[in-house]
Amino acid sequence: MPHLVIRGISVEQTKTISNALVQKLSDLCDCELDNFTLEVLQSTFVFDQKEVPGYPFIEVKWFDRGKAIQDRFAQIITMQVHLLGIPEVEVAFTAYSESKYYLNEKSFADF
C-alpha cells in the first residue's frame, strides 16, 4: 500500500519509470519500496466505433496521508509520466480507512 492502478500507459512505459517513481514515492511516504504496487490495466478504449488510445489515468489507492503529501505524490507521478513524453495525465486518489482494511483477518486499525 499504496497501490497505483495505471490506465492508458503501456507496461513498457511503466517499466521505464517504475524504479524512479517508486523510489521517489517511497521517500515521500517514508515507507519501504515493497509497499508499493504498480498495476497496469490492459484495456481497450473505444470512441466513435473505433479503438482509440487510452487517456493516461492513474488511480492511487492508499491510506490518507494528508493534503500536502497527496499533492506532492500527484506531482511526482505527473513529472515521471511527463518524462515519457506524455503531455497530460490525470491522478485520482481513493483513501481506505484502516478500520475497513484487513490483512489476514486483522484490521489495519489494530496494527
Backbone as ProteinMPNN parsed JSONL, in Angstrom:
{"seq_chain_A": "MPHLVIRGISVEQTKTISNALVQKLSDLCDCELDNFTLEVLQSTFVFDQKEVPGYPFIEVKWFDRGKAIQDRFAQIITMQVHLLGIPEVEVAFTAYSESKYYLNEKSFADF", "coords_chain_A": {"N_chain_A": [[0.869, -1.144, 0.0], [0.896, 2.09, -0.872], [-1.268, 1.531, -3.736], [-1.045, 1.691, -7.12], [-3.064, 2.089, -9.851], [-2.896, 1.829, -13.199], [-3.83, 3.263, -16.22], [-3.989, 3.6, -19.768], [-1.319, 3.92, -20.22], [1.433, 2.162, -21.331], [2.692, -1.143, -20.447], [5.441, -1.362, -20.94], [6.215, 1.351, -20.964], [5.586, 2.0, -18.335], [7.377, 0.34, -16.969], [9.745, 1.657, -17.606], [9.716, 3.981, -16.029], [9.335, 2.992, -13.511], [11.228, 2.321, -11.399], [12.406, 4.825, -10.557], [10.062, 6.22, -9.986], [8.816, 4.728, -7.887], [10.858, 4.866, -5.972], [11.002, 7.649, -5.416], [8.385, 8.108, -4.465], [8.354, 6.389, -2.282], [10.312, 7.568, -0.668], [8.989, 9.989, -0.123], [6.703, 9.099, 1.293], [7.861, 7.823, 3.379], [8.182, 5.008, 3.571], [8.727, 1.493, 2.894], [10.103, 0.268, -0.221], [8.864, -2.045, -1.204], [6.29, -1.772, -0.398], [4.753, -0.689, -2.32], [2.553, -1.091, -5.1], [2.346, -1.447, -8.534], [0.004, -1.529, -10.918], [-0.774, -2.276, -14.129], [-3.329, -1.77, -16.249], [-4.632, -3.537, -18.931], [-6.438, -2.314, -21.221], [-9.064, -1.821, -23.616], [-9.9, 0.941, -25.425], [-12.663, 2.706, -26.645], [-14.084, 4.859, -29.035], [-16.461, 6.548, -30.932], [-17.066, 4.297, -32.505], [-14.575, 3.186, -32.959], [-11.372, 1.781, -32.089], [-9.346, 3.499, -29.826], [-6.454, 5.309, -28.608], [-5.791, 5.039, -25.111], [-6.576, 7.373, -22.506], [-4.173, 8.73, -20.363], [-4.412, 7.772, -17.076], [-4.177, 7.574, -13.647], [-4.963, 5.855, -10.808], [-4.73, 6.162, -7.387], [-4.678, 4.129, -4.68], [-4.867, 4.158, -1.293], [-3.869, 4.729, 2.203], [-4.971, 7.646, 3.655], [-2.77, 10.387, 3.709], [-2.761, 13.017, 4.2], [-3.248, 16.332, 2.798], [-0.969, 17.788, 1.872], [1.032, 15.808, 1.422], [-0.369, 14.251, -0.395], [-0.659, 16.074, -2.54], [2.045, 16.394, -3.3], [2.646, 13.746, -3.959], [0.992, 13.356, -6.21], [2.237, 15.209, -7.868], [4.798, 14.077, -8.224], [4.13, 11.693, -9.591], [3.012, 12.816, -11.926], [5.229, 14.236, -12.992], [6.977, 12.095, -13.583], [5.504, 10.672, -15.516], [5.384, 12.623, -17.5], [8.044, 12.564, -18.301], [8.019, 10.459, -20.03], [7.192, 11.538, -22.341], [4.562, 11.985, -22.462], [2.057, 14.273, -22.483], [-0.143, 14.887, -20.797], [-1.74, 13.771, -17.835], [-4.039, 12.253, -15.66], [-4.586, 12.059, -12.175], [-6.028, 10.339, -9.55], [-7.241, 9.925, -6.24], [-8.074, 7.369, -3.955], [-9.014, 6.861, -0.768], [-8.432, 4.552, 1.788], [-9.95, 3.416, 4.789], [-8.329, 2.592, 7.737], [-9.629, 0.948, 9.563], [-11.306, -0.516, 7.985], [-9.825, -2.095, 6.373], [-8.132, -5.061, 5.828], [-5.656, -7.472, 6.757], [-4.963, -10.723, 6.514], [-7.189, -11.376, 8.208], [-6.932, -9.441, 10.146], [-7.591, -6.216, 11.183], [-6.252, -3.188, 9.896], [-6.417, -1.108, 11.632], [-5.788, -2.207, 14.009], [-3.076, -2.561, 14.046]], "CA_chain_A": [[0.0, 0.0, 0.0], [-0.094, 2.458, -1.87], [-1.497, 0.735, -4.934], [-1.298, 2.553, -8.276], [-3.735, 1.411, -10.964], [-2.463, 2.649, -14.329], [-4.558, 3.068, -17.479], [-3.578, 4.482, -20.856], [0.147, 3.93, -20.282], [1.775, 0.761, -21.58], [3.553, -1.846, -19.491], [6.834, -0.984, -21.214], [6.406, 2.719, -20.49], [5.563, 1.955, -16.874], [8.661, -0.23, -16.545], [10.782, 2.669, -17.781], [9.713, 4.944, -14.925], [8.942, 2.33, -12.265], [12.222, 2.423, -10.312], [12.486, 6.201, -10.058], [8.755, 6.573, -9.44], [8.621, 4.088, -6.583], [11.849, 5.4, -5.041], [10.584, 8.992, -5.003], [7.167, 7.994, -3.66], [8.754, 5.753, -1.037], [10.975, 8.61, 0.133], [7.963, 10.93, 0.308], [5.802, 8.471, 2.269], [8.679, 7.221, 4.434], [7.856, 3.59, 3.691], [9.586, 0.611, 2.119], [9.823, 0.139, -1.651], [7.963, -3.16, -1.481], [4.921, -1.417, -0.011], [4.078, -0.147, -3.499], [2.114, -1.964, -6.178], [2.003, -0.794, -9.789], [-0.83, -2.422, -11.714], [-1.074, -1.683, -15.429], [-4.511, -2.409, -16.832], [-4.639, -3.663, -20.387], [-7.816, -2.001, -21.594], [-9.347, -1.355, -24.966], [-10.697, 2.157, -25.368], [-13.464, 2.841, -27.857], [-14.799, 6.114, -29.247], [-16.979, 6.713, -32.291], [-16.995, 2.986, -33.143], [-13.181, 2.844, -33.279], [-10.427, 1.676, -30.979], [-8.537, 4.709, -29.723], [-5.511, 5.247, -27.495], [-6.359, 5.382, -23.815], [-6.103, 8.589, -21.856], [-3.4, 8.385, -19.175], [-5.146, 7.96, -15.829], [-3.606, 6.762, -12.571], [-5.707, 5.894, -9.561], [-3.918, 5.812, -6.228], [-5.457, 3.589, -3.564], [-3.938, 4.257, -0.17], [-4.346, 5.325, 3.441], [-4.799, 9.093, 3.549], [-1.563, 10.919, 4.344], [-2.905, 14.464, 4.273], [-3.277, 17.052, 1.532], [0.376, 18.163, 1.424], [1.666, 14.596, 0.875], [-1.142, 13.884, -1.587], [-0.28, 16.996, -3.614], [3.408, 16.059, -3.73], [2.532, 12.415, -4.566], [0.461, 13.588, -7.557], [3.265, 15.927, -8.624], [5.836, 13.101, -8.583], [3.574, 10.842, -10.65], [2.88, 13.625, -13.139], [6.57, 14.507, -13.542], [7.516, 10.866, -14.144], [4.76, 10.387, -16.745], [5.841, 13.602, -18.489], [9.339, 12.101, -18.814], [7.735, 9.507, -21.106], [6.717, 12.289, -23.492], [3.1, 12.054, -22.366], [1.861, 15.643, -22.007], [-1.207, 15.025, -19.806], [-2.114, 12.587, -17.062], [-4.912, 12.523, -14.526], [-4.302, 11.26, -10.989], [-7.137, 10.389, -8.602], [-6.94, 9.217, -5.002], [-9.097, 6.698, -3.172], [-8.431, 6.616, 0.56], [-9.009, 3.481, 2.588], [-9.973, 3.567, 6.23], [-7.588, 1.483, 8.346], [-10.559, 0.04, 10.247], [-12.036, -1.29, 6.983], [-8.816, -2.756, 5.536], [-7.683, -6.217, 6.604], [-4.567, -8.347, 6.33], [-5.099, -11.995, 7.223], [-8.257, -11.263, 9.2], [-6.645, -8.421, 11.169], [-7.809, -4.851, 10.718], [-5.087, -2.318, 9.978], [-6.601, -0.25, 12.797], [-5.232, -2.915, 15.161], [-1.611, -2.65, 13.964]], "C_chain_A": [[0.922, 1.214, 0.0], [-0.09, 1.558, -3.11], [-1.844, 1.706, -6.059], [-1.877, 1.717, -9.397], [-3.582, 2.332, -12.172], [-3.235, 2.265, -15.583], [-3.993, 4.024, -18.521], [-2.082, 4.688, -20.963], [0.567, 2.467, -20.391], [2.639, 0.17, -20.454], [5.001, -1.427, -19.693], [7.13, 0.434, -20.741], [6.462, 2.752, -18.962], [6.864, 1.381, -16.325], [9.768, 0.812, -16.587], [10.862, 3.62, -16.588], [9.546, 4.293, -13.554], [9.957, 2.5, -11.133], [12.268, 3.818, -9.715], [11.18, 6.61, -9.392], [8.582, 6.013, -8.037], [9.627, 4.622, -5.567], [11.432, 6.776, -4.515], [9.344, 8.947, -4.107], [7.463, 7.362, -2.298], [9.424, 6.758, -0.104], [9.944, 9.587, 0.7], [7.115, 10.355, 1.443], [6.529, 7.843, 3.445], [8.255, 5.769, 4.683], [8.744, 2.788, 2.737], [9.148, 0.535, 0.656], [8.788, -0.942, -1.938], [6.541, -2.928, -0.973], [4.094, -0.974, -1.213], [3.723, -1.247, -4.49], [1.785, -1.097, -7.379], [1.253, -1.813, -10.629], [-1.187, -1.698, -13.005], [-2.23, -2.457, -16.041], [-4.395, -2.395, -18.353], [-6.079, -3.504, -20.844], [-7.901, -1.624, -23.061], [-10.289, -0.176, -24.844], [-11.394, 2.341, -26.715], [-14.123, 4.21, -27.856], [-15.223, 6.176, -30.707], [-16.792, 5.441, -33.122], [-15.583, 2.579, -33.563], [-12.399, 2.63, -31.989], [-9.537, 2.906, -31.009], [-7.535, 4.537, -28.588], [-6.191, 5.667, -26.196], [-5.771, 6.668, -23.268], [-5.35, 8.19, -20.597], [-4.136, 8.77, -17.884], [-4.555, 7.027, -14.79], [-4.443, 6.969, -11.32], [-4.804, 5.394, -8.444], [-4.854, 5.366, -5.117], [-4.509, 3.493, -2.381], [-4.642, 4.653, 1.109], [-4.003, 6.805, 3.359], [-3.578, 9.558, 4.339], [-1.601, 12.448, 4.422], [-2.727, 15.121, 2.91], [-1.884, 17.386, 1.014], [1.098, 16.971, 0.789], [0.945, 14.178, -0.401], [-0.771, 14.773, -2.766], [1.1, 16.658, -4.168], [3.42, 14.705, -4.445], [2.05, 12.553, -6.011], [1.491, 14.285, -8.438], [4.369, 14.971, -9.087], [5.349, 12.201, -9.715], [3.541, 11.611, -11.966], [4.241, 13.884, -13.783], [7.157, 13.263, -14.191], [6.808, 10.501, -15.449], [5.174, 11.367, -17.846], [7.194, 13.219, -19.082], [9.18, 11.088, -19.949], [7.306, 10.218, -22.391], [5.196, 12.36, -23.547], [2.759, 13.403, -21.738], [0.802, 15.83, -20.921], [-1.459, 13.696, -19.113], [-3.028, 13.039, -15.933], [-4.555, 11.557, -13.403], [-5.47, 11.445, -10.031], [-6.791, 9.51, -7.399], [-8.202, 8.611, -4.4], [-8.452, 6.338, -1.843], [-9.192, 5.512, 1.273], [-8.987, 3.881, 4.057], [-9.261, 2.351, 6.832], [-8.53, 0.472, 9.003], [-11.344, -0.841, 9.276], [-11.105, -2.022, 6.026], [-8.176, -3.848, 6.377], [-6.509, -6.926, 5.936], [-4.674, -9.607, 7.177], [-6.014, -11.888, 8.437], [-8.036, -10.192, 10.257], [-6.786, -7.037, 10.551], [-6.518, -4.038, 10.87], [-5.21, -1.343, 11.141], [-6.006, -0.877, 14.048], [-3.705, -3.018, 15.119], [-0.965, -1.521, 14.726]], "O_chain_A": [[1.725, 1.304, 0.928], [0.909, 0.936, -3.471], [-2.818, 2.453, -5.964], [-1.26, 0.751, -9.845], [-4.07, 3.462, -12.173], [-3.288, 1.094, -15.961], [-3.567, 5.13, -18.189], [-1.625, 5.544, -21.722], [0.1, 1.629, -19.62], [3.221, 0.887, -19.64], [5.713, -1.164, -18.723], [8.193, 0.686, -20.175], [7.29, 3.45, -18.377], [7.393, 1.877, -15.331], [10.63, 0.848, -15.708], [11.954, 4.018, -16.183], [9.611, 4.983, -12.536], [9.563, 2.799, -10.005], [12.177, 3.976, -8.498], [11.188, 7.27, -8.354], [8.239, 6.745, -7.108], [9.272, 4.812, -4.404], [11.501, 7.033, -3.313], [9.267, 9.665, -3.11], [6.886, 7.758, -1.286], [9.142, 6.795, 1.094], [10.021, 9.967, 1.869], [6.842, 11.037, 2.431], [5.9, 7.385, 4.398], [8.007, 5.354, 5.816], [9.425, 3.354, 1.881], [7.972, 0.715, 0.339], [7.936, -0.777, -2.811], [5.685, -3.801, -1.108], [2.868, -0.893, -1.128], [4.478, -2.198, -4.693], [1.036, -0.127, -7.265], [1.81, -2.843, -11.008], [-1.821, -0.643, -12.983], [-2.118, -3.652, -16.315], [-4.098, -1.369, -18.964], [-6.846, -4.466, -20.848], [-6.928, -1.168, -23.662], [-11.352, -0.279, -24.232], [-10.796, 2.157, -27.775], [-14.645, 4.67, -26.84], [-14.432, 5.89, -31.606], [-16.409, 5.501, -34.291], [-15.417, 1.719, -34.429], [-12.709, 3.208, -30.946], [-9.039, 3.309, -32.06], [-7.742, 3.709, -27.7], [-7.057, 6.541, -26.189], [-4.618, 7.006, -23.535], [-5.854, 7.375, -19.824], [-4.437, 9.94, -17.646], [-4.443, 5.823, -15.024], [-4.612, 8.088, -10.837], [-4.192, 4.331, -8.551], [-5.713, 6.126, -4.669], [-3.474, 2.83, -2.455], [-5.851, 4.885, 1.119], [-2.874, 7.171, 3.032], [-3.383, 9.169, 5.491], [-0.581, 13.087, 4.682], [-2.137, 14.546, 1.996], [-1.643, 17.273, -0.188], [1.709, 17.113, -0.27], [1.585, 13.792, -1.379], [-0.588, 14.278, -3.878], [1.293, 16.641, -5.384], [4.133, 14.539, -5.435], [2.618, 11.952, -6.923], [1.601, 13.981, -9.626], [4.821, 15.058, -10.229], [6.072, 11.973, -10.685], [3.991, 11.11, -12.997], [4.382, 13.761, -15.0], [7.778, 13.361, -15.25], [7.461, 10.062, -16.395], [5.3, 10.973, -19.005], [7.463, 13.518, -20.245], [10.104, 10.885, -20.737], [7.083, 9.57, -23.413], [4.62, 12.75, -24.563], [3.124, 13.659, -20.591], [0.837, 16.824, -20.196], [-1.398, 12.634, -19.733], [-2.808, 14.087, -15.325], [-4.259, 10.388, -13.647], [-5.859, 12.574, -9.731], [-6.128, 8.482, -7.536], [-9.252, 9.249, -4.341], [-7.468, 5.6, -1.797], [-10.42, 5.528, 1.354], [-8.095, 4.605, 4.499], [-9.561, 1.213, 6.473], [-8.253, -0.728, 8.998], [-11.978, -1.809, 9.695], [-11.542, -2.515, 4.986], [-7.731, -3.601, 7.499], [-6.398, -6.966, 4.71], [-4.5, -9.57, 8.395], [-5.645, -12.267, 9.548], [-8.853, -10.042, 11.166], [-6.176, -6.733, 9.526], [-5.789, -4.187, 11.851], [-4.201, -0.801, 11.593], [-5.745, -0.185, 15.032], [-3.101, -3.516, 16.069], [0.262, -1.428, 14.771]]}, "name": "protein", "num_of_chains": 1, "seq": "MPHLVIRGISVEQTKTISNALVQKLSDLCDCELDNFTLEVLQSTFVFDQKEVPGYPFIEVKWFDRGKAIQDRFAQIITMQVHLLGIPEVEVAFTAYSESKYYLNEKSFADF"}
